[in-house]
Amino acid sequence: MLRHLIPAALGRIAGSDRKTSALRRLSMAVVAITAAATVIPAIPAQAAAFKVLVFSKTAGFRHDSIPNGIQAIRDLGAAGDFAVDATEDANAFSTANLAQYKAVVFLSTTGDVLNDNQQAAFQTYVDGGGGYVGVHSAADTEYSWAYYGQLMGAWFNNHPAIQQATVRTEDRAHAATAHLGATWSRTDEWYNYRTNPRPNVRVLQSLDEGSYSGGNMGDHPITWCHPQSAGRAFYTGLGHTKESYADPNFRTLLLGGIRYAAKATNADCRPETGYMTLYNGSTTGWSQAGPGSFANSDATLTSQGGMGMLWYNAKEFRSYSVKLDWRMTGDSNSGVIVGFPATSDPDAALNTGYEVQIDATDTPDKTTGAIYGFKAADIAARDAALNPPGQWNTYELLVEGERLQVFLNGTRINDFTNTDPVRSLQQGYLGIQNHGSGDVVAFRNIRVKELTSTPGGSGALRGVGSGRCLDVSASPPNGTQAQLWDCNGQNNQKWTSTAAGELRASGGKCLDVNGAGTADGTSVIVWDCNGQNNQKWRLNADGSITAVGANKCLDVNGTANGTKARIWTCTGGTNQRWTRV
């Protein structure tokens, strides 16, 4: 009876304009008795920007740092304008209850802590836009639930004794790690994982296994993030010790992970492999053109004076993805210039190439995300993805032929095709602009990945026309239709071309023309591989993919998430061309 009355009583107290101190003391005393048995409403919830649920149920080893962790997250919430509820009652995992939270933190959970209905509610919550944060032994949880393994990234295998180790910071733009240097020496319990999560997540931190004893992974991610359908996931293996939760650097890391999962800050958490570093502290291969310069400190380039340009003259790129992290102060001005021939004149680069703008306020075609003077960004998408001045952002500029797509923190915000005969995006030098005195913009971690136009091999297939990937649900039943979806690096977007001409999904099924049809518009599905011609595909040099049995092209009639794949008479259009990513 008591546990059913407390939430209603506390709700009345929290909603009243006249709260007596006696009622407060009474309610807190009762909560202390039953904290593990009920979901505790935040007081006052109406003052917070969002709410977070901390879940710390254990069915295996129990960490004595859990109370320290709960208190640390409460402190972070009090300072960071979010409310915190804490519970060990798995009944909190209902669709109705989870709807009030922007993120759920699995704080050193262990073992099997949710039943089937609770798992289903949580999966619906995350895939529908909710956030997941896993801390330390959250990786030692729910081994029999495949979805949780995908959400969390990699399950725990074993660990050596607690000891000091060096943590490498791989991503210094994410809110969880932007405050850290290139390396961080600290003491914790360092997990080895059963698999390497890197192909499916954006690794933020990894361990230097030479700095301690007992690491056995080689490449050893320890903190990472990734999109999960419409939701977000963040995990860190740190946080075993009580002392961790008093460490300002760890608390900031934890705060950044919570804010990312809750969509209070943005980051590009798509998996990232195959990129070559152009700048991460060394300016070898770079030259300054025009007045001004860039200060180079802490693996960060900061603009000074101008108007000039620092450009990478060591190599020309034609079909490529370039990523870089940037941060501006106030209403500063800068940009990234692509598609210009070799030059020592910054004005010539602007007149022959294209500038992707960085500017807090200007006309739509001259502000952040715009192709300067040519095409404004999708302002609604840009504003939803943009972190404000003083925070780091990440650009991806994807150049394929004369097409330039701009992604901000993982969201596509501009799609531009050059039609000017005087310019060509295939003149593949790139640079960053120092605009002038008072315009202070910093850059970090500039990297590039050269692309192939032939979609052979293994990996995701990205539509040239849509910028989205060919996707099928995880472990799909026969007959599931392939579709477009935002590229996220997950296994359900990976396709392997075989010697037999098949395109095999990660779950083992083959891409199949439904019913061996040959008519325009016949759906493309997955089915158990059977060697028939309706499961054979020809990968062409122009990026098109031909269904051998029908002699028609893999086609999508649209660019939105959920657009279904089909076959259609080959036209050479971008809606029928694919690249490997």
N, C-alpha and C positions, 0 to 999 in steps of 0.2 A: 504493500500500500504506500509506504513512504516514498519509494523511488518514482511512483507515478504522480505523486502530488508535488514533488519538488520543482520540476520544470515549469509547471503552471504557476506555482507561487512565485518563482523567480521572474517569470515573464511579467507577472503583474507588478512586481517591484521595479523591474527595469523600465516598464512603460509608464510609471507614475511620475508626475512632476514633483511630488512631495515624498521623498524617500527619507525616512528617519534613520539615524545612525543605529538605533536598536535593531530595526529590521535588517539593515545591512549586516550587522554582526551575527544575527540569528541565521540569516541565509548562508553566510559564509561558513558558519560552524556546521550547518547541516551538510553543505557541499563537501566539506572536508571529510565527513564520515562516508559519503557515498560517491566520491569522485570517480572511482573505477566502474561504477554501475550505471552511470547515466551520462547523457550529453549535456554539457554545462553551457548555458547561454552566456554570451559576453555581456559585461556591464561597463559602460553603456554602449551597446552595439551601434546605436544610431549616430555616434560621433565618429566612427571609423569609416575609412574609404572602402574597405572590404574586410571579409572574415576568412580566417584560416583555421582548419581543424588539425590538431596534432593527435596522432594515433600511435600509441606505444604499447599495444598488446604484445605479449610474448608467450609462445608455446614451446620455447626452447631456452637457450641461455638468456639470462636477463642481465643487462648492463646496469651497473650501479650509477652510471652517468645520466640515466634517463631523467630524473628530477632536475638535474642541472640543465639538461637540454630544454625541457619544458619551460623552465624559468627564463632561460636565455631567449627563447622565441617570444615569450610574453614581453620581455624587456624590449626586444626588437620591434614588436608590434606597437608598444606604447610610444616608442620614439619614431616609428615609421608610419603611423596612422593606419594600422590594421588591427582588428580585434582577433583574439586567440581563444579558441575553445580547446580543451584537452580531454581526451577520453581513452579508456581501454575497453569500452563496450562496443563490440562489433555491430550491434544493432544500430549504431549511428550510420551504417552503410545502407541506407535506404534512399530511393530516388528523391523522396520529398525532403529528407534531412540534408542530403548532400547539396541540394540546390542552393542553399544559403551560403556556400563556401566558394571562394575563388580558387583555393588550393587545399590539398590534403597532404600533410607531412607524415610519412611513415618514419617515426623516430626510433631507430634501433629495434624494430620489430623482429621477431624470430618465429620460425615454424609456420604452421598452417593456422592462420588467424581469422579467415573469412570463410563462411559457407557458400554454397553455390549461388543462392539468391543475393547475398551481399556482394559476391564477385561480379555478378551480372549488373547490379546497380552501379558499382564503381566503374566498370568498363563503360557503361552508358554515359556516366558522368564525365569521364575523361575524354572519350571520343566525341562527346557533344560540346567540348570547350573547356572543361575543368582542368586543373593543374595537379600534378603529382610531384612531390619532393621526397626522395629517399635518402636517408642518412645512415651511413655505416652498415649495420647489420640488416637494414632493409633488403640487402642483397642475400640474406640468409632466411628468406621468407617465401612462402607459397611456391615451393619447388614443383608442385604438380599442376600449376596453373600456367599454361603456355603464354597467355596474354600478359600476365604479370612479368614474366621473364622478358618479353619484348618491351614492355613499358619501362622496366627498371634498367635493362640493358645487358646485364651479365650477372649470373649467380655466383655467390661465394664458393670458393674451393677450400682454401686453408690459409693460415697465416703464421708467420714466425713470431718470436717474442717482440714485445713493445720495444721500440728503439728509435733513434733519430735517423731520419732519411732526408734526402733532397727531393723536393717536389719541383718539377719543371712546369712553368706556366706556358701553355701553348696558345691560349686565346686571351689577349689582354684588352679585349673590347667588351666582353660579357660583364654585366654588373657584378657577378660573383668573383671575378678575377682581375678586373681592371686596376684594382688598388695594389696588386702584387707586382713584384719585380719578376725578372726572367726565371729566378729560382727562389725557393723558399725552404729553409731548413727547419724542420720541426719534428717533434716526437709524437708517435701515434702507433696504433696497431695496423699494420699494412696488409691488406687483403690481397691474396692471389685469387683470380677469378677463373671459372671453368672455361670461359671463352673470351676472346678479345672483342670488346664491343665496338671497336673503331669503325668497322664498315657500316654500322647502323646509327651512329651517334656523332655529334660534334664533341671531340675531346677537348676539354678545357685545361686539364692538368694531367700529367703523367709522372711516374716515379723514375728516378735514376737508380736502377737496380745495383749499380756499382757503389752506391753510397751507403748501403746497408746489407745485412745478411738475410737470405731467405726468400728473396724475390725470384720467381721462376717463369715469368711470362715473356721476358725479352722486351717487347713493346708493351708497356704497362700503364694503360689509362687508369686514373683514380677518381677523376671528377668529369662529368659529361652532361650533355643536355640533348634533347631532340624534340621535334614536333611529333605529336601522336594524334592522327586524324585532326580534329579541330582543337584538340587540347595540347598541352605542353608537359614535358617531363624533364626533371633535373635529378641527378644523383651525385653524391659524394661519398667516397669510402672513408673520409676522415670522420672523427667524432667519437672515438672509442673512450677517451679519457675524460674525467671530470674537468681537468684543466683546459681541455679544448674549448669549453663553453664560456671560459673567462678570457680567452685569447681574442683580442680585438680583430685580428686578421681573419680568424676562423668565423667569428660572428658576422663580419662583413661578407664573407663568402656565403654563409648561410642565408643572410638577408638577401643577397643578390639572387640566389637560387629561388627563394620564396617569391620575390617580386617578379622574376621571369615567369615562373609557373603560373602566377596569378594574373599575368598580362599587365602588370603595373609598369613594366619596362620591356623593351624589345631587344632581340638578338637574333643573329643568323645561326640557328642551331641545326641546320641541315648537315648531314655527314659530309666530310671533306677529305678527299684523298687525291693524290696525284698532282698536287700543286707544287710548283717550283718557287722558291723564295727569291724575290727581287730585292726586297729590303726588309731586314729585321735587325738593324743596327749598323750594317756595313753599307756604305754608299758606292762600293765598287761597281762600275758599270753605269753610274749616273753622272750627268753633267748639268750644270746650271746654265740656263740661257736667259739673257737679259738681266736687268737690275734686281737687287735684293738677293735673298738667300734663304736657306733653311738651317736652323740650328739642329744639330744631331746629338741627342742625349737620351739615355735610358731607352735605347732602341725606338726613339720617337723623333720624327722630323717635325719641326715647328716653323711655320712661315714667318719671314721677317722682310718687311719692305716689299718693293716690287714696282711695276708689274713685271714678273719674270716667271720662269718655269724650270723645274727640275725634271729632266727627262731621262728615260732609260735608253741609252744609245747602244747597249751591248748586243741587242738582238731585236729583230723586227718580228711582229706576230700578226697572223692573218685570221685564222679561226681559233678563237680562244675565249677563256673566261678569266678575267682578272678580278681579284678581290683585294680590298684594302679597308682598313679601319680608319675612321676620321672623327675628329671632335673640334667644334668651333666654340669660340667665346663670344657672347653677345650677338650682335648683328654683323658677324664677320662674313667675308666673301672669299671663295676659292672655287676650285673645280678640278676635275680630272679630264685631261685632254687625250683623245684617242684618234687613231686614223689619220696621222699626218706623216709626211715624208721627213727624212732626216733634215734637221735645221737647227741653227743656233739662234734663230730669231723667234721669240715667243709669239709675236704678232703673226708671223707666217704660219705657225702651228695652228693658231686659232682660225686663220683664214682658209686653211686647207683641211683641217680636221674638225672634230666636234668636241665641245666641252660639256661634260655632265656636271651641272652646277651644284655648288654648295653655298647656300645663302639663306639666312633665316627669314628674311622678308624682302620681296621684290614682286614684280609682275609675274603672273603664272609661268610664262615661258622663260623666266630668268631667275627662278628660285630653286630650292633644293629638289633634285630629281629631274629637272628640266634638261632637255637637250638645248643648250643656251641659244635663244633666239629662234629656235626652230619648232620645238614641240614641248608643251607643258607636260608635267607628270599628271597622273591620275591623282588629283589633290586629295580626295577622300582616302584612297589607299595609302598615299604618302603620309598624310597626317596620322593615320592609324598605326603606321609602322615606325614613325620618326621618334627618336629620343631627343629631348630638348637641348639647347646649348649648354655646354658643361658636361654632357654625357657622350659616351662613345657610340658611334653608329658604324655599320658595315655596309659597303657597297659591293655588289657583284655586277660587273659590266660584261655582258655576254655578247660577243661579236661573232656572227655567222654570216658570211658573205657581206652584203650591204645592210644587214639588219643588226641593230643595236638594242638590246633589252637591258633595262636597269632594274636591279633588285635592291631594295633597301631592307636590311635586317631580315633577309629571306623572303620578302614580299615583292612581287613584280609591280613596279610603279610607272614604268614607261616602256614603250615598244615603238621603235622608230626605224624606218627604212630610208636609206639615202637614195635620192633620185637626182642629185646634183652631179652633172658630168664633170665638174671641176674638182669634186671631192670623191674620195673613195675610202671606205673603212678598211680596205685591204692594204692601204699604206699603214703598216701596223706598228708605228711607234706610239709610246704613251708617256704622259708626264703629269705632274701635279703642279698646280699654280700657286705662286705667292703673289697675292693680288695687290697689296700696297700697305703703307704704314697704317697701323691700327687694325688691320685684318689678320687676326691670329687664328690659324687653323693648323691642327696637328694631325699627323698621319702615322699609322703603325702597320706593320705586318703586311706589306704589299707582296702578293703572290699571284702566279699565273699558271693556268693549265691549258696546254694546247689541245685542241679537239680534232677528232677525225670525223669526216663526213660519212664514212661507211659504218653502218650500225652493226657490224659483226662482233663476235667475241661474247663477253658476258658483262652484265650490268644493267642499269636502267636505260630505257629508251625514251628520250625526250622528244616530243613533237616540235619540229622547227616552227610551225605556225602558232602553236599554243603556249610553248614554254613549259608545258606540263608533261608528266610521265605516264606511260602505259601502265595501268594499275589493275590488280585483281585482288579480291579479299584474301586474307590469310587463310590457308587450308581450305580453298574453295571447293564446293561440290561440283561435279560434272554439270556443265551448262551455265556456269557463272560467266556473265558477259564482261569482257575487258572494257576498261574505261580510262578516261583522262583523270588525273588527280595531281595536286601540287607535289612536285618531286620532294621526297622526304628520306630517301636512302634506305627505306625499310625493305626487307626481303620480298614483300609482296609486289615490289616494283622492279625486281631483278629477273632478267630473261637471259638464258644461255642458248646461243645458236650451236647446234650439233652438226656433226659430219653428215647426218642423214637429212639435214635441211629443216630440222625442227626448231622451234623457239619454245624452250622449256621454262616454265615458271619455277620459282624456288621450291614450291611444294611438289614438283615432279610432273605435273600435268602439262599438256601441250597446248599451244595456241592453235585454235581449230576454227575452220569456217563451218558454221552451223549447218548440219545436214548435208554437207558437201555441196552447198548451194553455189551457184555461179552468177546470180542476178545482182545488179547494183543494189546495195543496201542490206545484203545478207549479213547478219550479225556475226561477230567474231567472239568466240567463247573459249573456255578452257575445258579439256576433256582428257581422260586417260589416254596416254600415248599409244597409238595403234599402227603407225607406219603408213597410213593411207595418205593419198595426195592432198586431201583437205587439211592436213597438218604439216605440209611442207611449204617453206617460204624461201624466196630468193632475195638476198640482201644486195642491193644495187649500189653502184658507186655514187649515184646522185643522192643517196639517203633514202630512197623509196624502198619499200618492202613488198614484193609481189607474192600473192597467194598462187602457188604453182598450179593447183587443181583448177582454179577459176581464171587464172591469168589476169587478175585484177589486183589493185593496190590496197594495202592496209590504209584506212582512211578514217578521219573523224570530221564530222560536220558541225564544228564549233570549237570553242576554246575553253569553255567553263568546266570546273570540276564536275565530274559525273557524266560528261559527254561520252556516249557509247561508241566503241570501235565497230567498224564494219568494213566490207570490201566495196570498192567502187572502181569504175573505169579509170585507168591511170591518166592523170592530167598534168603532172609535173608541179602541182600546187604545193605550197608549204604545208597544207593540211595532210599531205601524203608523204612528207619527208621526216626522217627520224635521225637523231644522233645519239651516240653512247655517252653517258655521263657517269 
